[in-house]
Amino acid sequence: MKTLKIIKIGGNIIDDTKKLPSFLEKFASLKGPKLLVHGGGKLATSMAQQMGIEVKMHQGRRITDADTLDIITMTYAGKINKNIVATLQAYQCNAIGFSGADGNTIIAKKRPIEAIDFGFVGDITQVNTSILDVLIHNHITPVFCAISHDEQGQLLNTNADTIASELAIAFSENYTVELYYCFEKKGVLQSLQDEDSVIQTIHQNKYPSLIQEGIITEGMIPKIDNCFYAINHNVHKVCIGLPHMIFNPTSIHTTIQK
Amino acid sequence: MKTLKIIKIGGNIIDDTKKLPSFLEKFASLKGPKLLVHGGGKLATSMAQQMGIEVKMHQGRRITDADTLDIITMTYAGKINKNIVATLQAYQCNAIGFSGADGNTIIAKKRPIEAIDFGFVGDITQVNTSILDVLIHNHITPVFCAISHDEQGQLLNTNADTIASELAIAFSENYTVELYYCFEKKGVLQSLQDEDSVIQTIHQNKYPSLIQEGIITEGMIPKIDNCFYAINHNVHKVCIGLPHMIFNPTSIHTTIQK
Protein backbone atom coordinates (compact mmCIF):
# COMPACT_ATOMS: atom_id res chain seq x y z
CA MET A 1 0.00 0.00 0.00
CA LYS A 2 1.05 3.57 -0.64
CA THR A 3 1.98 5.77 2.30
CA LEU A 4 -0.32 8.68 3.16
CA LYS A 5 0.95 11.33 5.55
CA ILE A 6 -1.73 13.06 7.65
CA ILE A 7 -0.44 16.12 9.45
CA LYS A 8 -2.28 18.13 12.06
CA ILE A 9 -1.19 21.66 12.90
CA GLY A 10 -2.51 23.82 15.71
CA GLY A 11 -2.49 27.36 16.99
CA ASN A 12 1.27 27.60 17.57
CA ILE A 13 1.80 27.44 13.79
CA ILE A 14 -1.48 28.95 12.54
CA ASP A 15 -1.24 32.07 14.73
CA ASP A 16 2.37 32.77 13.73
CA THR A 17 2.58 34.81 10.51
CA LYS A 18 6.19 33.71 9.97
CA LYS A 19 5.96 30.04 10.97
CA LEU A 20 2.85 29.30 8.91
CA PRO A 21 4.18 30.09 5.40
CA SER A 22 7.54 28.51 6.25
CA PHE A 23 5.77 25.33 7.42
CA LEU A 24 3.51 25.32 4.33
CA GLU A 25 6.49 25.67 2.01
CA LYS A 26 8.07 22.57 3.52
CA PHE A 27 4.74 20.73 3.63
CA ALA A 28 4.21 21.53 -0.08
CA SER A 29 7.54 19.93 -0.95
CA LEU A 30 6.72 16.62 0.83
CA LYS A 31 6.65 13.84 -1.74
CA GLY A 32 3.70 11.47 -2.02
CA PRO A 33 0.07 11.62 -0.90
CA LYS A 34 -0.57 13.94 2.03
CA LEU A 35 -3.41 15.61 3.89
CA LEU A 36 -3.41 18.58 6.26
CA VAL A 37 -5.73 19.15 9.22
CA HIS A 38 -5.69 22.53 10.92
CA GLY A 39 -7.17 23.84 14.13
CA GLY A 40 -8.32 27.39 14.57
CA GLY A 41 -5.82 28.91 16.90
CA LYS A 42 -6.75 32.08 18.69
CA LEU A 43 -8.43 33.72 15.70
CA ALA A 44 -11.98 32.63 16.58
CA THR A 45 -11.59 34.00 20.10
CA SER A 46 -10.23 37.35 18.94
CA MET A 47 -12.94 37.56 16.24
CA ALA A 48 -15.63 36.91 18.85
CA GLN A 49 -14.17 39.65 21.06
CA GLN A 50 -14.04 42.08 18.14
CA MET A 51 -17.70 41.36 17.38
CA GLY A 52 -18.73 41.66 21.01
CA ILE A 53 -19.75 38.01 21.27
CA GLU A 54 -19.10 36.41 24.65
CA VAL A 55 -16.72 33.44 24.62
CA LYS A 56 -18.26 30.81 26.89
CA MET A 57 -16.01 28.12 28.34
CA HIS A 58 -16.59 25.18 30.64
CA GLN A 59 -13.53 23.55 32.21
CA GLY A 60 -11.32 24.86 29.42
CA ARG A 61 -13.66 23.71 26.66
CA ARG A 62 -15.48 26.14 24.41
CA ILE A 63 -19.27 26.19 24.42
CA THR A 64 -20.39 26.56 20.80
CA ASP A 65 -23.64 28.52 20.65
CA ALA A 66 -25.08 29.61 17.28
CA ASP A 67 -23.07 32.86 17.15
CA THR A 68 -19.87 31.07 18.09
CA LEU A 69 -20.48 28.40 15.42
CA ASP A 70 -20.82 31.18 12.84
CA ILE A 71 -17.51 32.67 13.94
CA ILE A 72 -15.83 29.26 13.86
CA THR A 73 -17.20 28.59 10.38
CA MET A 74 -16.02 31.98 9.18
CA THR A 75 -12.53 31.79 10.65
CA TYR A 76 -11.72 28.05 10.30
CA ALA A 77 -13.42 27.24 6.95
CA GLY A 78 -13.07 30.77 5.59
CA LYS A 79 -10.03 32.84 6.52
CA ILE A 80 -7.64 30.16 7.78
CA ASN A 81 -8.53 27.37 5.36
CA LYS A 82 -8.59 29.52 2.19
CA ASN A 83 -5.35 31.32 3.04
CA ILE A 84 -3.63 27.98 3.66
CA VAL A 85 -4.93 26.66 0.32
CA ALA A 86 -3.82 29.82 -1.54
CA THR A 87 -0.36 29.65 0.06
CA LEU A 88 0.02 25.96 -0.85
CA GLN A 89 -0.91 26.82 -4.45
CA ALA A 90 1.89 29.40 -4.45
CA TYR A 91 4.25 26.54 -3.53
CA GLN A 92 2.91 24.36 -6.37
CA CYS A 93 0.94 22.10 -4.05
CA ASN A 94 -2.53 21.69 -5.54
CA ALA A 95 -4.81 21.75 -2.49
CA ILE A 96 -8.57 21.77 -1.93
CA GLY A 97 -10.06 22.98 1.35
CA PHE A 98 -12.60 20.83 3.16
CA SER A 99 -15.01 20.94 6.01
CA GLY A 100 -16.65 17.64 6.89
CA ALA A 101 -19.76 18.81 5.01
CA ASP A 102 -17.81 19.04 1.75
CA GLY A 103 -18.11 15.75 -0.09
CA ASN A 104 -20.02 14.44 2.96
CA THR A 105 -16.61 13.43 4.27
CA ILE A 106 -17.05 13.74 8.05
CA ILE A 107 -20.42 13.01 9.60
CA ALA A 108 -21.07 13.67 13.28
CA LYS A 109 -23.90 13.91 15.72
CA LYS A 110 -24.46 16.84 18.02
CA ARG A 111 -23.14 15.98 21.46
CA PRO A 112 -26.08 15.12 23.73
CA ILE A 113 -26.89 17.61 26.47
CA GLU A 114 -25.90 16.16 29.83
CA ALA A 115 -24.68 18.14 32.84
CA ILE A 116 -23.58 20.83 30.42
CA ASP A 117 -24.75 21.81 26.93
CA PHE A 118 -21.68 22.25 24.75
CA GLY A 119 -23.89 23.49 21.92
CA PHE A 120 -23.04 22.80 18.28
CA VAL A 121 -20.23 20.35 18.95
CA GLY A 122 -20.01 17.17 16.90
CA ASP A 123 -18.90 13.67 17.83
CA ILE A 124 -17.81 11.89 14.65
CA THR A 125 -19.88 8.88 13.60
CA GLN A 126 -18.62 8.24 10.05
CA VAL A 127 -15.82 9.23 7.69
CA ASN A 128 -16.20 8.85 3.91
CA THR A 129 -12.89 8.84 2.09
CA SER A 130 -14.03 7.76 -1.38
CA ILE A 131 -14.04 11.23 -2.96
CA LEU A 132 -10.81 12.09 -1.10
CA ASP A 133 -9.24 8.94 -2.58
CA VAL A 134 -10.21 10.19 -6.03
CA LEU A 135 -8.67 13.60 -5.34
CA ILE A 136 -5.47 12.20 -3.83
CA HIS A 137 -5.17 9.91 -6.85
CA ASN A 138 -5.35 13.11 -8.92
CA HIS A 139 -2.46 14.66 -6.92
CA ILE A 140 -4.71 16.94 -4.87
CA THR A 141 -3.91 17.62 -1.21
CA PRO A 142 -7.03 17.91 0.96
CA VAL A 143 -6.83 20.56 3.69
CA PHE A 144 -9.34 20.00 6.50
CA CYS A 145 -10.64 22.50 8.99
CA ALA A 146 -12.15 21.23 12.24
CA ILE A 147 -15.82 21.31 11.24
CA SER A 148 -18.13 18.36 10.62
CA HIS A 149 -21.84 18.13 9.77
CA ASP A 150 -24.83 16.02 10.79
CA GLU A 151 -26.25 15.30 7.30
CA GLN A 152 -29.33 17.31 8.30
CA GLY A 153 -27.85 20.67 7.32
CA GLN A 154 -26.16 21.45 10.63
CA LEU A 155 -22.44 22.28 10.78
CA LEU A 156 -20.72 21.15 13.99
CA ASN A 157 -17.55 22.32 15.71
CA THR A 158 -15.27 19.30 16.09
CA ASN A 159 -11.93 18.72 17.75
CA ALA A 160 -9.14 18.95 15.16
CA ASP A 161 -7.06 16.18 16.78
CA THR A 162 -10.06 13.86 16.52
CA ILE A 163 -10.68 14.81 12.89
CA ALA A 164 -7.06 13.91 12.15
CA SER A 165 -7.24 10.54 13.94
CA GLU A 166 -10.61 9.60 12.40
CA LEU A 167 -9.35 10.47 8.92
CA ALA A 168 -6.17 8.47 9.58
CA ILE A 169 -8.17 5.42 10.66
CA ALA A 170 -10.53 5.64 7.67
CA PHE A 171 -7.65 5.97 5.20
CA SER A 172 -5.83 3.01 6.76
CA GLU A 173 -8.05 0.71 4.71
CA ASN A 174 -6.30 1.83 1.54
CA TYR A 175 -3.04 3.40 2.68
CA THR A 176 -0.19 2.93 5.10
CA VAL A 177 -1.03 6.00 7.15
CA GLU A 178 1.46 8.08 9.11
CA LEU A 179 -0.20 10.53 11.49
CA TYR A 180 1.77 13.50 12.79
CA TYR A 181 0.49 15.79 15.53
CA CYS A 182 2.52 19.00 15.44
CA PHE A 183 2.60 21.17 18.51
CA GLU A 184 4.89 23.66 20.24
CA LYS A 185 7.23 21.15 21.89
CA LYS A 186 9.73 18.58 20.68
CA GLY A 187 7.47 15.84 22.00
CA VAL A 188 5.80 14.65 25.17
CA LEU A 189 8.08 15.81 27.99
CA GLN A 190 9.20 13.85 31.04
CA SER A 191 9.49 17.18 32.84
CA LEU A 192 7.71 20.34 31.67
CA GLN A 193 10.67 22.33 33.00
CA ASP A 194 13.07 20.62 30.60
CA GLU A 195 12.27 21.14 26.92
CA ASP A 196 14.75 18.41 25.99
CA SER A 197 13.28 15.70 28.24
CA VAL A 198 11.35 14.16 25.35
CA ILE A 199 9.83 10.73 25.95
CA GLN A 200 10.78 9.17 22.63
CA THR A 201 8.38 6.25 22.78
CA ILE A 202 5.14 5.89 24.70
CA HIS A 203 4.04 2.25 24.90
CA GLN A 204 0.42 1.55 25.59
CA ASN A 205 1.28 -0.40 28.77
CA LYS A 206 3.29 2.56 30.14
CA TYR A 207 0.65 5.21 29.39
CA PRO A 208 -1.50 4.72 32.54
CA SER A 209 1.50 5.10 34.83
CA LEU A 210 2.60 8.30 33.01
CA ILE A 211 -0.82 9.74 33.81
CA GLN A 212 -0.74 8.42 37.38
CA GLU A 213 2.68 9.95 37.98
CA GLY A 214 1.40 13.31 36.74
CA ILE A 215 3.81 13.34 33.80
CA ILE A 216 1.02 13.43 31.21
CA THR A 217 -1.67 15.84 32.35
CA GLU A 218 -4.65 17.94 31.32
CA GLY A 219 -4.81 18.84 27.61
CA MET A 220 -2.20 16.22 26.70
CA ILE A 221 -4.46 13.36 27.83
CA PRO A 222 -7.15 13.72 25.13
CA LYS A 223 -4.37 14.29 22.56
CA ILE A 224 -2.58 11.08 23.49
CA ASP A 225 -5.90 9.23 23.80
CA ASN A 226 -6.46 10.19 20.17
CA CYS A 227 -3.01 8.84 19.29
CA PHE A 228 -3.67 5.45 20.92
CA TYR A 229 -7.12 5.31 19.38
CA ALA A 230 -5.45 5.74 15.96
CA ILE A 231 -2.58 3.27 16.51
CA ASN A 232 -5.07 0.69 17.79
CA HIS A 233 -7.19 1.08 14.65
CA ASN A 234 -4.62 0.22 11.97
CA VAL A 235 -2.85 3.56 11.64
CA HIS A 236 0.74 2.60 10.88
CA LYS A 237 2.64 5.35 12.70
CA VAL A 238 1.63 8.09 15.15
CA CYS A 239 4.05 10.83 16.21
CA ILE A 240 3.91 14.00 18.30
CA GLY A 241 6.40 16.85 18.16
CA LEU A 242 7.63 19.89 16.30
CA PRO A 243 6.85 20.06 12.52
CA HIS A 244 10.56 19.43 12.10
CA MET A 245 9.93 15.68 12.80
CA ILE A 246 8.06 15.33 9.48
CA PHE A 247 10.85 16.72 7.35
CA ASN A 248 13.73 15.27 9.40
CA PRO A 249 12.55 11.87 10.62
CA THR A 250 15.69 11.35 12.71
CA SER A 251 14.99 14.47 14.81
CA ILE A 252 13.77 13.92 18.36
CA HIS A 253 10.02 13.44 18.81
CA THR A 254 7.55 11.15 20.55
CA THR A 255 6.30 8.00 18.84
CA ILE A 256 3.19 6.24 20.09
CA GLN A 257 3.43 2.46 20.18
CA LYS A 258 0.92 -0.33 20.74
CA MET B 1 -21.97 16.25 -25.08
CA LYS B 2 -23.65 16.10 -21.70
CA THR B 3 -25.49 19.16 -20.43
CA LEU B 4 -24.03 21.05 -17.45
CA LYS B 5 -26.21 23.59 -15.68
CA ILE B 6 -24.34 26.49 -14.06
CA ILE B 7 -26.54 28.55 -11.76
CA LYS B 8 -25.62 31.83 -10.14
CA ILE B 9 -27.56 33.09 -7.15
CA GLY B 10 -27.22 36.49 -5.51
CA GLY B 11 -28.19 38.40 -2.41
CA ASN B 12 -31.94 38.21 -2.94
CA ILE B 13 -31.80 34.45 -2.32
CA ILE B 14 -28.74 34.24 -0.02
CA ASP B 15 -29.99 36.88 2.40
CA ASP B 16 -33.44 35.31 2.70
CA THR B 17 -33.55 32.59 5.37
CA LYS B 18 -36.71 31.09 3.82
CA LYS B 19 -35.88 31.40 0.13
CA LEU B 20 -32.38 29.92 0.42
CA PRO B 21 -33.24 26.42 1.77
CA SER B 22 -36.28 26.22 -0.51
CA PHE B 23 -34.10 27.10 -3.52
CA LEU B 24 -31.41 24.63 -2.44
CA GLU B 25 -33.97 21.84 -2.05
CA LYS B 26 -35.10 22.34 -5.65
CA PHE B 27 -31.52 22.79 -6.88
CA ALA B 28 -30.55 19.50 -5.16
CA SER B 29 -33.28 17.67 -7.05
CA LEU B 30 -32.10 18.90 -10.49
CA LYS B 31 -31.01 15.92 -12.55
CA GLY B 32 -27.62 15.79 -14.26
CA PRO B 33 -24.35 17.65 -13.76
CA LYS B 34 -24.70 21.05 -12.11
CA LEU B 35 -22.63 23.74 -10.46
CA LEU B 36 -23.67 26.59 -8.18
CA VAL B 37 -22.04 30.02 -7.92
CA HIS B 38 -23.08 32.31 -5.10
CA GLY B 39 -22.47 35.95 -4.35
CA GLY B 40 -22.17 37.31 -0.86
CA GLY B 41 -25.30 39.32 -0.35
CA LYS B 42 -25.35 41.85 2.43
CA LEU B 43 -23.58 39.66 4.96
CA ALA B 44 -20.08 41.03 4.32
CA THR B 45 -21.32 44.59 4.75
CA SER B 46 -23.15 43.86 8.01
CA MET B 47 -20.15 41.87 9.29
CA ALA B 48 -17.85 44.82 8.51
CA GLN B 49 -20.18 47.15 10.39
CA GLN B 50 -20.35 44.80 13.38
CA MET B 51 -16.55 44.70 13.48
CA GLY B 52 -16.22 48.45 13.12
CA ILE B 53 -14.52 48.21 9.72
CA GLU B 54 -15.36 50.98 7.31
CA VAL B 55 -17.03 49.90 4.06
CA LYS B 56 -15.37 51.89 1.30
CA MET B 57 -17.21 52.27 -1.98
CA HIS B 58 -16.40 54.03 -5.26
CA GLN B 59 -19.30 54.57 -7.67
CA GLY B 60 -21.24 51.70 -6.16
CA ARG B 61 -18.27 49.32 -6.23
CA ARG B 62 -16.66 48.01 -3.10
CA ILE B 63 -13.01 48.82 -2.41
CA THR B 64 -11.41 45.65 -1.05
CA ASP B 65 -8.66 46.56 1.41
CA ALA B 66 -6.95 43.84 3.48
CA ASP B 67 -9.54 43.93 6.29
CA THR B 68 -12.41 43.82 3.81
CA LEU B 69 -10.82 40.87 1.98
CA ASP B 70 -10.64 39.01 5.29
CA ILE B 71 -14.33 39.66 5.91
CA ILE B 72 -15.21 38.57 2.38
CA THR B 73 -13.18 35.39 2.77
CA MET B 74 -14.83 34.65 6.11
CA THR B 75 -18.39 35.29 4.97
CA TYR B 76 -18.31 34.06 1.35
CA ALA B 77 -15.97 31.05 1.63
CA GLY B 78 -16.81 30.35 5.28
CA LYS B 79 -20.30 31.02 6.53
CA ILE B 80 -22.28 31.20 3.28
CA ASN B 81 -20.42 28.51 1.32
CA LYS B 82 -20.29 25.92 4.11
CA ASN B 83 -23.92 26.40 5.10
CA ILE B 84 -24.99 25.99 1.46
CA VAL B 85 -22.91 22.80 1.20
CA ALA B 86 -24.32 21.40 4.47
CA THR B 87 -27.88 22.19 3.35
CA LEU B 88 -27.31 20.51 -0.03
CA GLN B 89 -25.99 17.43 1.79
CA ALA B 90 -29.25 17.34 3.80
CA TYR B 91 -31.07 17.16 0.44
CA GLN B 92 -28.83 14.30 -0.75
CA CYS B 93 -26.86 16.50 -3.13
CA ASN B 94 -23.18 15.71 -2.60
CA ALA B 95 -21.51 19.11 -2.87
CA ILE B 96 -17.99 20.46 -2.35
CA GLY B 97 -17.38 24.15 -1.72
CA PHE B 98 -14.76 25.99 -3.75
CA SER B 99 -12.95 29.25 -3.90
CA GLY B 100 -10.83 29.79 -6.99
CA ALA B 101 -7.76 28.87 -4.91
CA ASP B 102 -9.13 25.38 -4.26
CA GLY B 103 -7.85 23.05 -6.95
CA ASN B 104 -6.24 26.10 -8.58
CA THR B 105 -9.53 26.46 -10.44
CA ILE B 106 -9.80 30.23 -10.93
CA ILE B 107 -6.66 32.29 -11.42
CA ALA B 108 -6.81 36.06 -11.54
CA LYS B 109 -4.53 39.05 -11.41
CA LYS B 110 -5.00 41.93 -9.03
CA ARG B 111 -6.66 44.79 -10.88
CA PRO B 112 -4.02 47.40 -11.73
CA ILE B 113 -4.22 50.68 -9.84
CA GLU B 114 -5.43 53.41 -12.17
CA ALA B 115 -7.53 56.42 -11.17
CA ILE B 116 -8.73 54.39 -8.22
CA ASP B 117 -7.23 51.50 -6.28
CA PHE B 118 -9.92 48.87 -5.86
CA GLY B 119 -7.59 46.84 -3.66
CA PHE B 120 -7.65 43.04 -3.62
CA VAL B 121 -9.95 42.64 -6.60
CA GLY B 122 -9.17 40.00 -9.21
CA ASP B 123 -9.65 39.97 -12.97
CA ILE B 124 -9.79 36.35 -14.11
CA THR B 125 -6.99 35.19 -16.40
CA GLN B 126 -7.46 31.41 -16.40
CA VAL B 127 -9.97 28.73 -15.39
CA ASN B 128 -8.89 25.12 -14.80
CA THR B 129 -11.77 22.68 -14.95
CA SER B 130 -9.86 19.39 -14.98
CA ILE B 131 -10.33 18.55 -11.29
CA LEU B 132 -13.92 19.83 -11.43
CA ASP B 133 -14.52 17.47 -14.37
CA VAL B 134 -13.29 14.59 -12.21
CA LEU B 135 -15.59 15.61 -9.36
CA ILE B 136 -18.64 16.10 -11.59
CA HIS B 137 -17.94 12.71 -13.14
CA ASN B 138 -18.09 11.38 -9.56
CA HIS B 139 -21.53 13.00 -9.03
CA ILE B 140 -20.20 15.87 -6.95
CA THR B 141 -21.73 19.35 -7.28
CA PRO B 142 -19.14 22.14 -6.97
CA VAL B 143 -20.35 25.24 -5.10
CA PHE B 144 -18.29 28.34 -5.87
CA CYS B 145 -17.98 31.49 -3.85
CA ALA B 146 -16.80 34.67 -5.54
CA ILE B 147 -13.12 34.50 -4.63
CA SER B 148 -10.17 33.82 -6.94
CA HIS B 149 -6.40 33.75 -6.34
CA ASP B 150 -3.26 34.94 -8.09
CA GLU B 151 -1.15 31.74 -7.72
CA GLN B 152 1.24 33.74 -5.50
CA GLY B 153 -0.75 33.16 -2.32
CA GLN B 154 -3.10 36.11 -2.62
CA LEU B 155 -6.88 35.65 -2.49
CA LEU B 156 -8.83 38.13 -4.60
CA ASN B 157 -12.42 39.34 -4.41
CA THR B 158 -14.03 38.64 -7.78
CA ASN B 159 -17.41 39.41 -9.27
CA ALA B 160 -19.71 36.39 -8.92
CA ASP B 161 -21.40 36.96 -12.30
CA THR B 162 -17.97 36.89 -13.95
CA ILE B 163 -16.97 33.72 -12.09
CA ALA B 164 -20.15 32.08 -13.40
CA SER B 165 -19.56 33.18 -17.01
CA GLU B 166 -15.86 32.22 -17.00
CA LEU B 167 -16.67 28.78 -15.56
CA ALA B 168 -19.43 28.38 -18.16
CA ILE B 169 -17.04 29.23 -20.99
CA ALA B 170 -14.31 26.92 -19.70
CA PHE B 171 -16.74 24.00 -19.29
CA SER B 172 -18.13 24.54 -22.80
CA GLU B 173 -15.16 22.58 -24.16
CA ASN B 174 -16.56 19.39 -22.64
CA TYR B 175 -20.21 20.12 -21.93
CA THR B 176 -23.26 21.75 -23.44
CA VAL B 177 -23.45 24.49 -20.81
CA GLU B 178 -26.61 26.24 -19.71
CA LEU B 179 -25.93 29.36 -17.64
CA TYR B 180 -28.67 30.77 -15.42
CA TYR B 181 -28.37 34.12 -13.66
CA CYS B 182 -30.98 34.23 -10.91
CA PHE B 183 -32.01 37.59 -9.56
CA GLU B 184 -35.03 39.26 -7.96
CA LYS B 185 -37.04 39.86 -11.14
CA LYS B 186 -38.73 37.66 -13.75
CA GLY B 187 -36.19 38.86 -16.30
CA VAL B 188 -34.84 42.01 -17.88
CA LEU B 189 -37.75 44.45 -17.80
CA GLN B 190 -38.91 46.77 -20.58
CA SER B 191 -40.19 49.08 -17.85
CA LEU B 192 -38.94 48.94 -14.25
CA GLN B 193 -42.43 49.99 -13.14
CA ASP B 194 -44.00 46.87 -14.63
CA GLU B 195 -42.72 43.60 -13.14
CA ASP B 196 -44.38 41.67 -15.97
CA SER B 197 -42.78 43.60 -18.83
CA VAL B 198 -40.10 40.93 -19.33
CA ILE B 199 -38.03 41.16 -22.50
CA GLN B 200 -38.07 37.46 -23.38
CA THR B 201 -35.16 37.55 -25.80
CA ILE B 202 -32.28 39.98 -26.07
CA HIS B 203 -30.49 39.69 -29.39
CA GLN B 204 -26.98 40.98 -29.63
CA ASN B 205 -27.90 43.44 -32.35
CA LYS B 206 -30.70 44.93 -30.21
CA TYR B 207 -28.59 45.29 -27.03
CA PRO B 208 -26.93 48.65 -27.84
CA SER B 209 -30.29 50.30 -28.54
CA LEU B 210 -31.72 48.95 -25.24
CA ILE B 211 -28.86 50.70 -23.45
CA GLN B 212 -29.25 53.85 -25.54
CA GLU B 213 -32.97 54.03 -24.82
CA GLY B 214 -32.23 53.74 -21.09
CA ILE B 215 -34.08 50.44 -20.78
CA ILE B 216 -30.99 48.54 -19.64
CA THR B 217 -29.09 50.68 -17.13
CA GLU B 218 -26.47 50.71 -14.39
CA GLY B 219 -25.89 47.38 -12.64
CA MET B 220 -27.71 45.46 -15.37
CA ILE B 221 -25.13 46.45 -17.99
CA PRO B 222 -22.16 44.48 -16.58
CA LYS B 223 -24.53 41.56 -15.90
CA ILE B 224 -25.74 41.45 -19.50
CA ASP B 225 -22.21 42.09 -20.80
CA ASN B 226 -21.27 38.90 -18.94
CA CYS B 227 -24.16 37.08 -20.59
CA PHE B 228 -23.09 38.12 -24.08
CA TYR B 229 -19.48 37.32 -23.30
CA ALA B 230 -20.60 33.79 -22.39
CA ILE B 231 -22.94 33.23 -25.35
CA ASN B 232 -20.20 34.48 -27.70
CA HIS B 233 -17.73 31.98 -26.23
CA ASN B 234 -19.59 28.73 -26.87
CA VAL B 235 -21.93 28.70 -23.88
CA HIS B 236 -25.05 27.02 -25.24
CA LYS B 237 -27.77 28.89 -23.36
CA VAL B 238 -27.78 32.00 -21.13
CA CYS B 239 -30.87 33.05 -19.17
CA ILE B 240 -31.75 35.72 -16.59
CA GLY B 241 -34.73 35.61 -14.25
CA LEU B 242 -36.23 34.15 -11.10
CA PRO B 243 -34.88 30.74 -9.94
CA HIS B 244 -38.27 29.42 -11.09
CA MET B 245 -36.97 29.50 -14.71
CA ILE B 246 -34.55 26.66 -13.97
CA PHE B 247 -37.17 24.29 -12.60
CA ASN B 248 -39.97 25.35 -14.96
CA PRO B 249 -38.33 26.11 -18.30
CA THR B 250 -41.59 27.36 -19.79
CA SER B 251 -41.92 30.13 -17.19
CA ILE B 252 -41.24 33.68 -18.34
CA HIS B 253 -37.60 34.80 -18.27
CA THR B 254 -35.02 36.54 -20.46
CA THR B 255 -32.87 34.54 -22.86
CA ILE B 256 -29.70 36.05 -24.33
CA GLN B 257 -29.14 35.33 -28.00
CA LYS B 258 -26.25 35.85 -30.38
HADDOCK unambig.tbl for C-alpha pairs under 7 A between the chains (distance, minus, plus):
assign (segid A and resid 50 and name CA) (segid B and resid 51 and name CA) 5.91 0.50 0.50
assign (segid A and resid 51 and name CA) (segid B and resid 50 and name CA) 5.91 0.50 0.50
assign (segid A and resid 51 and name CA) (segid B and resid 51 and name CA) 5.26 0.50 0.50
assign (segid A and resid 70 and name CA) (segid B and resid 79 and name CA) 6.33 0.50 0.50
assign (segid A and resid 73 and name CA) (segid B and resid 78 and name CA) 5.41 0.50 0.50
assign (segid A and resid 73 and name CA) (segid B and resid 79 and name CA) 5.51 0.50 0.50
assign (segid A and resid 74 and name CA) (segid B and resid 74 and name CA) 4.24 0.50 0.50
assign (segid A and resid 74 and name CA) (segid B and resid 75 and name CA) 5.85 0.50 0.50
assign (segid A and resid 74 and name CA) (segid B and resid 78 and name CA) 4.29 0.50 0.50
assign (segid A and resid 74 and name CA) (segid B and resid 79 and name CA) 5.13 0.50 0.50
assign (segid A and resid 75 and name CA) (segid B and resid 74 and name CA) 5.84 0.50 0.50
assign (segid A and resid 77 and name CA) (segid B and resid 78 and name CA) 4.90 0.50 0.50
assign (segid A and resid 78 and name CA) (segid B and resid 73 and name CA) 5.42 0.50 0.50
assign (segid A and resid 78 and name CA) (segid B and resid 74 and name CA) 4.29 0.50 0.50
assign (segid A and resid 78 and name CA) (segid B and resid 77 and name CA) 4.91 0.50 0.50
assign (segid A and resid 78 and name CA) (segid B and resid 78 and name CA) 3.78 0.50 0.50
assign (segid A and resid 79 and name CA) (segid B and resid 70 and name CA) 6.32 0.50 0.50
assign (segid A and resid 79 and name CA) (segid B and resid 73 and name CA) 5.52 0.50 0.50
assign (segid A and resid 79 and name CA) (segid B and resid 74 and name CA) 5.14 0.50 0.50
assign (segid A and resid 85 and name CA) (segid B and resid 101 and name CA) 6.35 0.50 0.50
assign (segid A and resid 85 and name CA) (segid B and resid 102 and name CA) 6.35 0.50 0.50
assign (segid A and resid 86 and name CA) (segid B and resid 101 and name CA) 5.27 0.50 0.50
assign (segid A and resid 86 and name CA) (segid B and resid 149 and name CA) 6.71 0.50 0.50
assign (segid A and resid 86 and name CA) (segid B and resid 153 and name CA) 4.61 0.50 0.50
assign (segid A and resid 86 and name CA) (segid B and resid 154 and name CA) 6.43 0.50 0.50
assign (segid A and resid 86 and name CA) (segid B and resid 155 and name CA) 6.65 0.50 0.50
assign (segid A and resid 87 and name CA) (segid B and resid 153 and name CA) 4.26 0.50 0.50
assign (segid A and resid 89 and name CA) (segid B and resid 104 and name CA) 6.77 0.50 0.50
assign (segid A and resid 89 and name CA) (segid B and resid 151 and name CA) 5.91 0.50 0.50
assign (segid A and resid 89 and name CA) (segid B and resid 153 and name CA) 6.69 0.50 0.50
assign (segid A and resid 90 and name CA) (segid B and resid 151 and name CA) 5.04 0.50 0.50
assign (segid A and resid 90 and name CA) (segid B and resid 152 and name CA) 4.51 0.50 0.50
assign (segid A and resid 90 and name CA) (segid B and resid 153 and name CA) 5.06 0.50 0.50
assign (segid A and resid 94 and name CA) (segid B and resid 103 and name CA) 5.67 0.50 0.50
assign (segid A and resid 94 and name CA) (segid B and resid 104 and name CA) 6.52 0.50 0.50
assign (segid A and resid 95 and name CA) (segid B and resid 102 and name CA) 5.91 0.50 0.50
assign (segid A and resid 95 and name CA) (segid B and resid 103 and name CA) 5.54 0.50 0.50
assign (segid A and resid 96 and name CA) (segid B and resid 102 and name CA) 4.34 0.50 0.50
assign (segid A and resid 96 and name CA) (segid B and resid 103 and name CA) 5.23 0.50 0.50
assign (segid A and resid 97 and name CA) (segid B and resid 102 and name CA) 6.18 0.50 0.50
assign (segid A and resid 101 and name CA) (segid B and resid 85 and name CA) 6.35 0.50 0.50
assign (segid A and resid 101 and name CA) (segid B and resid 86 and name CA) 5.27 0.50 0.50
assign (segid A and resid 102 and name CA) (segid B and resid 85 and name CA) 6.36 0.50 0.50
assign (segid A and resid 102 and name CA) (segid B and resid 95 and name CA) 5.92 0.50 0.50
assign (segid A and resid 102 and name CA) (segid B and resid 96 and name CA) 4.34 0.50 0.50
assign (segid A and resid 102 and name CA) (segid B and resid 97 and name CA) 6.19 0.50 0.50
assign (segid A and resid 103 and name CA) (segid B and resid 94 and name CA) 5.66 0.50 0.50
assign (segid A and resid 103 and name CA) (segid B and resid 95 and name CA) 5.53 0.50 0.50
assign (segid A and resid 103 and name CA) (segid B and resid 96 and name CA) 5.22 0.50 0.50
assign (segid A and resid 104 and name CA) (segid B and resid 89 and name CA) 6.79 0.50 0.50
assign (segid A and resid 104 and name CA) (segid B and resid 94 and name CA) 6.53 0.50 0.50
assign (segid A and resid 149 and name CA) (segid B and resid 86 and name CA) 6.71 0.50 0.50
assign (segid A and resid 151 and name CA) (segid B and resid 89 and name CA) 5.91 0.50 0.50
assign (segid A and resid 151 and name CA) (segid B and resid 90 and name CA) 5.05 0.50 0.50
assign (segid A and resid 152 and name CA) (segid B and resid 90 and name CA) 4.50 0.50 0.50
assign (segid A and resid 153 and name CA) (segid B and resid 86 and name CA) 4.60 0.50 0.50
assign (segid A and resid 153 and name CA) (segid B and resid 87 and name CA) 4.25 0.50 0.50
assign (segid A and resid 153 and name CA) (segid B and resid 89 and name CA) 6.68 0.50 0.50
assign (segid A and resid 153 and name CA) (segid B and resid 90 and name CA) 5.05 0.50 0.50
assign (segid A and resid 154 and name CA) (segid B and resid 86 and name CA) 6.43 0.50 0.50
assign (segid A and resid 155 and name CA) (segid B and resid 86 and name CA) 6.65 0.50 0.50
